[in-house]
Amino acid sequence: GMVLPRLDAVEVLKQIAALRPEMPVVMITAYASLETAIKAMKMGALDYIVKPFRMEEVELVVGKALERSHLRRENVYLRRQLETNYGVHNITGQSPLMRKIFALIEQVASSRSTVLITGASGTGKELVARALHYNGDRRNRPFVSVNCGGIPDTLVEDELFGHVKGAFTDAVAARPGRFEAADTGTLFLDEIGNMSVSLQIKLLRVLQEREFLPLGGTKKIQVDVRIIAATNMNLKGMMEEGKFREDLYYRLNVIHIQLPSLRERREDVPLLIQHFLNKYCRDMNVPAKRFTPEAMKILMEFSWPGNVRQLENVIERAVALSFGKLELGPEDLPRDILDEGLVEMPVLHVGGDG
């Protein structure tokens, strides 16, 4: 139960988490408050059951807990790793869609297969790439990331493959590329849809032959690299327009992880809000703050076109600009979020028709 003599349940949870992080915990509470449930989940409870409960419900939840338990044991290392830096917490989620994605990450983390991560901007594609790396058997090897968007082609090529001394006028020294840097580890190619067709051909060659030529080089370099690619573009549509090579698409899309927009996983919004509130209050060294029910309602109903990244920005801003206030209201939210609700309100004409 959530209310215990002398030691409150959240405290108990803390202790269990500290002593036996791999042990699944299920909370039973008579007080079906969302806040308590979120708190319990945040502290690491796997699930909660509200009294009075039916036996089937308990069986279901316990079954689920046992199934997670063996996954969790393998996952303890990852969680520790991630908690420091790569928060699987930053991929906060209890929604069915996210649970599926976590299961898939755990399943394919140690495979050599290339992964393609698709999803709108701000859905956390790089976090998933990192989770794949730190979850797998290459976790102690390099994780190297290259953004293929917004840099001219020649630079991307130099970034990826490096060059030998004298390859071009400014090449005063040899410079290894990211492929070489990622040897034995993982190379994350972000915004893969921005690559020119000529560069796509070169990438395809490396994927097939596992070796490449640095710019100006004559000797091929062999690499053992796991490739994870990400894009927010519609590659299938680009293939039809001849802007993305079909053979490369099938090379990259061996395992596909499609990230949902925040709208598609609304039930994760309170968890995310809680997560970012804690994070930024801690970072800014201020006491814990919370949103008023009114502000919470606005945040829950907003459409989040910028996804998790936008939500994080809104909360960081609210914490930063509210100074000593502990309760954050609608006035602590940016204009565009407040305005969205207003647009849909019908205009009321006060007074009679005459």
C-alpha positions in Angstrom: 0.0 0.0 0.0 1.1 3.6 -0.6 0.4 4.6 3.0 2.5 2.6 5.5 3.4 3.3 9.1 6.8 4.8 9.8 8.2 4.2 6.3 6.4 5.6 3.3 6.1 3.4 0.3 8.1 5.7 -2.0 10.9 5.4 0.6 10.6 1.6 0.5 10.8 1.8 -3.3 13.9 3.9 -3.1 15.6 1.3 -0.9 14.6 -1.6 -3.1 15.8 0.3 -6.2 19.1 1.0 -4.5 19.7 -2.6 -3.2 18.2 -4.6 -5.9 17.8 -2.5 -9.1 16.8 -5.5 -11.2 13.9 -6.5 -8.9 10.5 -5.6 -10.5 8.2 -3.8 -8.1 4.4 -3.6 -8.3 2.6 -1.0 -6.2 -0.8 -1.6 -4.7 -2.6 1.6 -3.7 -6.0 2.4 -2.4 -5.6 6.0 -3.5 -5.9 6.1 -7.2 -4.2 9.4 -7.5 -2.3 10.0 -10.7 0.4 11.8 -8.8 1.2 8.8 -6.5 1.2 6.5 -9.5 3.5 8.8 -11.5 5.7 9.1 -8.4 5.9 5.3 -8.0 6.6 4.7 -11.7 9.3 7.4 -11.6 10.9 5.7 -8.6 11.0 2.5 -10.7 7.8 0.7 -9.9 6.9 -1.3 -13.0 3.2 -1.0 -12.5 0.5 -0.2 -10.0 -2.8 -1.8 -9.0 -5.6 0.1 -7.4 -7.6 -1.4 -4.6 -10.2 -3.0 -4.7 -8.6 -5.3 -7.3 -9.6 -8.4 -9.2 -7.3 -11.5 -9.1 -7.0 -11.6 -12.9 -5.6 -8.1 -12.8 -2.9 -9.1 -10.3 -2.0 -12.2 -12.4 -1.7 -10.1 -15.5 0.5 -7.5 -13.8 2.7 -10.0 -12.0 3.1 -12.0 -15.2 4.2 -8.8 -16.9 6.6 -8.1 -14.1 8.3 -11.5 -14.2 8.7 -11.2 -18.0 10.3 -7.8 -17.5 12.5 -9.0 -14.7 14.9 -11.1 -16.8 15.0 -8.2 -19.3 15.7 -5.9 -16.4 18.7 -7.9 -15.2 20.4 -7.5 -18.5 19.3 -4.0 -18.4 20.7 -2.9 -15.1 24.1 -2.2 -16.7 22.5 -0.2 -19.4 20.3 1.8 -17.0 23.4 2.7 -14.9 25.1 3.8 -18.1 22.2 5.7 -19.4 21.3 7.3 -16.1 24.6 9.1 -16.1 24.5 10.3 -19.6 22.2 8.8 -22.2 19.0 8.6 -20.1 16.8 5.8 -21.2 14.9 8.2 -19.0 15.1 10.8 -21.7 13.1 8.2 -23.7 10.6 8.2 -20.9 7.5 6.2 -21.7 5.0 3.7 -20.4 2.7 3.9 -23.5 2.3 0.6 -25.5 4.1 2.2 -28.4 7.1 3.1 -26.4 7.2 -0.3 -24.6 7.3 -2.0 -28.0 10.2 0.2 -28.9 12.1 -0.5 -25.7 11.6 -4.2 -26.3 12.9 -3.9 -29.8 16.0 -2.0 -28.6 16.7 -4.7 -26.1 16.2 -7.4 -28.7 18.5 -5.9 -31.5 21.1 -4.0 -29.5 23.7 -6.6 -29.8 23.0 -7.5 -33.4 25.3 -6.3 -36.2 22.3 -5.4 -38.4 21.9 -1.9 -39.6 19.0 0.0 -38.0 17.0 2.7 -39.6 15.2 5.1 -37.1 12.4 7.2 -38.6 10.2 9.8 -36.9 9.4 13.5 -36.9 11.8 16.1 -35.6 12.2 16.1 -31.8 11.0 12.5 -31.3 14.3 11.4 -29.8 16.0 9.5 -32.7 19.5 10.1 -31.4 18.5 8.9 -27.9 17.3 5.6 -29.4 20.6 5.3 -31.4 22.6 5.8 -28.2 20.3 3.3 -26.3 21.0 0.7 -29.0 24.7 1.2 -28.7 24.9 1.3 -24.9 22.5 -1.7 -24.6 24.6 -3.9 -26.9 27.9 -5.7 -26.8 29.7 -2.7 -28.3 28.8 -0.5 -25.4 32.5 0.0 -24.4 33.5 0.8 -27.9 33.2 4.2 -29.7 29.8 5.7 -30.5 30.4 8.2 -33.3 27.7 10.5 -34.7 27.7 12.4 -38.0 25.0 14.8 -39.0 24.5 14.6 -42.8 22.2 17.6 -42.8 23.2 21.1 -43.4 26.8 20.5 -44.3 28.0 20.6 -47.9 28.6 17.3 -49.6 32.4 17.5 -49.8 32.6 18.2 -46.1 30.3 15.2 -45.3 32.6 13.0 -47.4 35.7 14.3 -45.6 33.9 13.8 -42.3 33.1 10.2 -43.1 36.1 9.0 -44.9 38.9 11.4 -43.9 41.8 12.3 -46.1 45.5 11.7 -46.7 48.1 14.4 -46.5 48.0 16.5 -49.6 44.6 15.3 -50.8 43.7 18.9 -51.4 45.3 22.3 -50.9 44.7 22.6 -47.2 45.3 19.0 -46.3 48.6 19.6 -44.5 48.1 16.4 -42.4 46.3 13.1 -42.8 42.9 13.2 -41.0 41.0 10.0 -40.1 37.3 10.1 -40.8 34.4 9.1 -38.6 34.2 5.6 -40.1 37.7 5.0 -38.9 37.0 6.6 -35.5 34.0 4.3 -35.1 35.9 1.1 -35.9 34.7 -1.8 -33.6 31.8 0.5 -32.4 28.8 2.2 -33.8 28.4 5.0 -36.4 25.2 7.0 -36.2 24.3 8.8 -39.4 21.7 11.4 -38.6 19.5 13.1 -41.3 20.5 10.5 -43.9 17.9 11.9 -46.2 20.1 14.9 -46.9 22.9 13.0 -48.6 23.5 13.6 -52.2 23.1 10.7 -54.6 26.9 10.5 -55.3 27.6 10.2 -51.5 24.8 7.6 -51.2 26.7 5.5 -53.7 29.9 5.7 -51.7 28.1 4.9 -48.5 26.5 1.9 -50.1 29.9 0.6 -51.2 31.3 0.8 -47.6 28.2 -1.0 -46.3 28.8 -3.8 -48.9 32.6 -4.1 -48.8 33.2 -2.9 -45.2 36.2 -0.9 -46.5 36.7 2.5 -48.1 39.3 4.9 -49.5 40.1 8.1 -47.7 40.1 11.2 -50.0 43.3 11.2 -52.0 44.2 7.8 -50.7 45.4 4.7 -52.6 45.1 2.2 -49.8 41.8 0.9 -48.6 40.9 0.9 -44.9 38.9 -1.9 -43.5 36.4 -1.2 -40.7 34.1 -3.2 -38.5 31.3 -0.7 -37.8 27.6 -1.0 -36.9 25.6 1.5 -38.8 22.5 3.2 -37.3 20.8 5.8 -39.6 18.0 8.3 -38.8 15.8 10.5 -40.9 12.7 12.6 -40.5 12.1 12.5 -44.2 10.0 10.2 -46.2 12.7 8.0 -47.9 10.1 6.0 -49.8 8.8 9.2 -51.4 12.3 10.3 -52.2 13.1 7.0 -53.8 10.1 7.5 -56.2 11.5 10.9 -57.1 14.9 9.4 -57.7 16.5 11.4 -54.8 17.3 8.4 -52.6 18.8 5.1 -53.9 16.6 2.1 -53.5 19.6 -0.3 -53.0 20.9 1.9 -50.2 17.4 2.1 -48.6 17.2 -1.6 -48.4 20.7 -1.8 -47.0 19.9 0.6 -44.2 16.3 -0.5 -43.5 17.2 -4.0 -42.1 15.6 -3.2 -38.7 13.2 -0.3 -38.7 12.3 1.6 -35.6 9.5 4.1 -36.2 9.3 6.7 -33.4 5.8 8.0 -32.6 5.0 11.7 -32.4 4.1 12.9 -28.9 0.5 13.2 -30.0 0.4 9.4 -30.6 1.6 8.7 -27.0 -0.3 11.3 -25.0 -0.3 9.0 -21.9 3.5 9.7 -21.7 3.0 13.4 -21.4 2.6 13.5 -17.6 5.7 11.3 -17.1 7.7 13.5 -19.4 6.6 16.6 -17.7 7.6 15.2 -14.3 10.9 14.0 -15.7 11.9 17.3 -17.2 10.6 19.2 -14.1 12.9 17.1 -11.9 15.8 17.4 -14.3 15.7 21.2 -14.6 15.0 21.9 -11.0 18.0 19.8 -10.2 20.2 21.3 -12.9 19.3 24.9 -11.8 19.6 24.0 -8.1 16.1 25.1 -7.1 13.5 23.3 -5.0 11.0 21.0 -6.8 8.3 22.9 -8.7 5.0 21.7 -10.0 2.3 22.8 -12.4 -1.2 23.9 -11.3 -4.0 21.7 -12.5 -4.9 24.4 -15.0 -1.4 24.6 -16.5 -1.3 20.8 -16.5 -4.5 20.7 -18.5 -3.1 23.1 -21.1 0.1 21.0 -21.4 -1.9 17.8 -21.7 -4.2 19.2 -24.5 -1.5 20.9 -26.6 -0.7 19.2 -29.9 3.2 19.3 -29.5 4.2 19.7 -33.2 7.8 19.8 -32.0 7.4 16.6 -30.0 9.5 15.7 -26.9 12.1 18.3 -27.7 9.5 21.1 -27.7 8.0 19.8 -24.4 11.5 19.8 -22.9 12.1 23.4 -24.0 8.8 24.6 -22.6 9.6 23.1 -19.2 13.2 24.3 -19.1 11.9 27.8 -19.9 9.2 27.6 -17.2 11.7 26.5 -14.5 14.2 29.1 -15.6 11.9 32.1 -15.7 9.7 31.4 -12.6 12.4 32.2 -10.1 11.2 31.5 -6.5 7.7 30.3 -7.5 7.0 26.7 -6.7 3.6 26.5 -8.4 3.8 27.1 -12.1 0.6 28.3 -13.8 -0.6 29.1 -17.3 1.3 32.4 -17.1 4.6 30.4 -17.0 3.9 28.8 -20.4 4.9 30.4 -23.7 2.3 32.2 -25.8 2.1 29.7 -28.7 1.0 27.0 -26.3 -1.7 29.2 -24.6 -2.9 30.5 -28.0 -3.5 27.0 -29.5 -6.3 26.5 -27.1 -7.9 29.8 -27.8 -8.0 29.3 -31.6 -10.6 26.5 -31.2 -12.9 28.5 -29.0 -16.1 29.5 -30.7 -16.8 33.2 -30.7 -19.7 34.0 -28.2 -22.0 36.9 -29.0 -23.2 38.3 -25.7 -26.7 39.8 -25.6 -29.8 39.2 -27.5 -30.2 39.0 -31.3 -32.2 42.3 -31.5 
